[in-house]
Amino acid sequence: MNLSRGRASAIRINEILNTATDDAVSTTSVKGLVKGGGVCFEKVSFQYPKSDQLTLHSISFEVESGQKIGILGETGSGKTTLLHLIPYLYQATSGMIKIDHVPIEKWGGNKVRHDITLVPQEGFLFSGTIRENISWGGNDHLTADEIEKVAKEAQLHTFIETLPEKYETLIGQRGVNLSGGQKQRLSIARALADNPSILLLDDSTSALMLQQNTLY
């Protein structure tokens, strides 16, 4: 069973790596174009090039502005692929995806991505301070209070306060001196610091022991 599942996952990884992204011609980098953040899938299907079957077949759902939903499925069922369609990293094979009631093709990839933050299961951390890792990605203007706020929302602040250097604590490349859960909380704090119109969490809490009344 594990061998079969591993083989299926390896095939899927190769399909993803061999898929070219369809970026829009526009290079507009203005943040805040997406106002509400509503997402609508209308009979969306997706098939990777060189694959002989659909990864997603006629998916339809709608998420209104302010709503939160969870997408469940077995390993290799297409959850990550579905999330990658929202920021236009891939183009749907058929069907229509709308953001704020506008077809995603009309937004253009570079425009819409500035208002969408995707947190993967294995978030990228670099060798630097905790503060620098949270504010990385154009958020170096954030105040100490703002960084502390998102760390609290990600339930990371209490841990940070136990460190001798607190937010100025250096972490190794890829966060080697942090636990899996701490890495994920740090990635989530960074995403919250970006204040996106649409926040996508791709199994980014798999290593967390969630506390009661957690945000996620």
C-alpha positions in Angstrom: 0.0 0.0 0.0 2.8 2.5 1.0 4.8 1.6 -2.1 1.8 2.2 -4.4 1.0 5.5 -2.7 4.6 6.6 -2.9 4.7 5.7 -6.7 1.5 7.7 -7.3 3.0 10.7 -5.4 6.2 10.5 -7.4 4.3 10.5 -10.6 2.3 13.5 -9.5 5.5 15.4 -8.5 7.0 14.8 -11.9 3.8 16.1 -13.5 4.0 19.3 -11.5 7.7 19.9 -12.2 7.1 19.4 -15.9 4.2 21.9 -16.0 5.0 25.4 -17.2 3.1 28.2 -15.4 0.9 30.4 -17.6 1.8 33.9 -16.4 -0.1 36.9 -17.7 1.4 39.5 -19.9 0.7 42.2 -17.3 3.5 43.1 -14.9 1.4 45.3 -12.7 2.5 44.9 -9.1 -0.2 46.9 -7.3 -1.4 45.3 -4.1 -5.1 45.8 -3.0 -6.8 45.2 -6.4 -8.7 42.3 -4.9 -11.2 43.8 -2.5 -13.5 41.1 -1.1 -11.5 38.0 -1.8 -14.5 35.8 -2.9 -13.6 32.7 -4.9 -15.8 30.8 -7.2 -15.1 27.5 -9.1 -17.6 26.7 -11.9 -17.2 23.1 -13.2 -13.4 23.4 -13.1 -11.3 20.5 -14.4 -7.5 20.3 -14.7 -5.2 17.8 -16.4 -1.4 18.0 -16.3 0.4 17.8 -19.7 1.7 14.3 -20.4 -1.0 12.9 -18.0 -3.7 10.6 -19.3 -6.3 11.5 -16.7 -7.8 14.5 -15.0 -6.4 15.5 -11.7 -9.6 17.6 -11.0 -12.9 16.8 -12.6 -15.8 19.3 -12.7 -15.2 21.0 -9.4 -17.7 23.6 -8.3 -17.9 25.7 -5.1 -18.1 29.2 -3.9 -16.4 30.9 -1.0 -17.8 34.3 -0.1 -15.6 37.2 1.2 -14.7 36.5 4.8 -15.6 32.8 4.7 -13.2 30.0 5.7 -13.5 26.5 4.2 -11.5 23.3 4.5 -10.8 20.9 1.6 -10.3 17.3 2.5 -9.0 14.4 0.4 -6.5 11.5 0.2 -2.9 12.0 -0.7 -2.6 12.7 -4.4 -6.3 13.6 -4.8 -5.6 17.1 -6.1 -5.9 19.4 -3.1 -2.6 21.2 -3.8 -3.4 21.5 -7.5 -6.7 23.1 -6.7 -5.1 25.7 -4.4 -2.5 26.4 -7.1 -5.2 27.3 -9.6 -6.5 30.2 -7.4 -3.3 32.4 -7.8 -3.2 31.3 -11.4 0.0 29.3 -11.1 -1.8 26.8 -13.4 -4.6 27.5 -15.9 -7.7 25.3 -15.6 -8.2 22.8 -18.5 -11.9 23.7 -18.5 -14.4 25.5 -16.5 -14.1 29.0 -14.9 -12.5 30.4 -11.8 -13.7 33.8 -10.6 -12.2 36.1 -7.9 -14.5 38.8 -6.8 -16.9 37.7 -9.6 -14.2 38.4 -12.2 -12.8 35.6 -14.3 -9.2 35.0 -13.2 -7.9 35.3 -16.8 -9.0 38.9 -16.8 -7.1 39.7 -13.6 -3.8 38.3 -14.9 -1.4 36.3 -12.9 0.9 39.0 -11.7 -2.0 41.2 -10.6 -4.0 38.7 -8.6 -1.0 37.1 -6.9 -0.2 40.2 -5.0 -3.4 39.8 -3.1 -3.1 36.0 -2.5 -0.8 34.3 0.0 -0.2 30.6 -0.2 1.4 28.8 2.8 2.8 25.4 1.8 3.4 22.5 4.2 7.1 23.1 4.1 7.5 26.8 4.4 10.7 28.5 3.3 12.8 29.9 6.1 16.2 31.6 5.7 19.2 32.2 8.0 18.2 35.4 9.8 16.3 36.6 12.8 12.8 35.6 13.7 11.7 39.2 13.0 13.4 39.2 9.6 11.7 35.9 8.7 8.3 37.2 9.7 8.7 40.5 7.8 10.3 38.9 4.7 8.6 39.5 1.4 8.1 43.3 1.3 6.9 43.7 4.9 10.0 45.2 6.4 8.0 48.3 7.2 6.1 46.5 9.9 6.4 47.9 13.5 7.4 45.7 16.4 3.8 45.7 17.6 2.5 44.6 14.2 5.0 41.7 14.1 4.1 40.7 17.6 0.5 40.8 16.7 0.8 38.3 13.9 3.1 36.1 16.0 0.4 35.9 18.6 -2.3 35.1 16.0 0.0 32.2 14.8 0.5 31.2 18.5 4.2 31.7 18.2 4.7 34.7 20.5 4.8 32.7 23.8 7.6 30.5 22.4 9.5 33.5 21.1 9.4 35.2 24.5 11.2 32.2 26.1 14.2 32.8 23.8 17.2 34.8 25.1 17.1 37.2 22.1 13.4 36.9 21.6 12.5 38.3 18.1 16.1 39.0 17.3 17.0 35.3 17.8 18.9 33.9 14.8 17.5 30.8 13.1 19.6 28.5 10.9 19.0 28.0 7.1 15.5 26.5 6.6 14.9 26.8 10.4 17.1 23.9 11.3 17.0 24.8 15.0 13.2 25.0 15.1 10.7 22.2 15.5 8.3 21.3 12.7 5.4 23.1 14.4 7.5 26.2 15.1 8.5 26.4 11.5 4.9 26.2 10.4 3.7 28.8 12.9 6.5 31.1 11.7 5.4 30.6 8.1 1.8 31.4 9.1 2.9 34.5 10.9 4.7 35.7 7.8 1.5 35.1 5.8 -0.6 37.0 8.2 1.9 39.9 8.1 1.2 40.1 4.4 -2.5 40.8 5.1 -3.7 39.1 1.9 -7.2 39.3 0.5 -7.1 35.5 0.1 -5.1 33.2 2.4 -4.4 29.6 1.3 -3.1 27.1 3.8 -1.8 24.0 2.0 -1.6 21.4 4.9 0.5 24.0 6.7 -0.7 23.0 10.1 0.2 19.3 9.8 2.9 19.5 12.5 0.9 21.6 15.0 -0.9 20.5 18.1 -3.7 23.1 17.8 -4.9 24.7 21.0 -8.5 25.3 21.7 -10.0 28.4 20.1 -7.1 28.5 17.6 -7.6 30.7 14.5 -7.0 27.7 12.2 
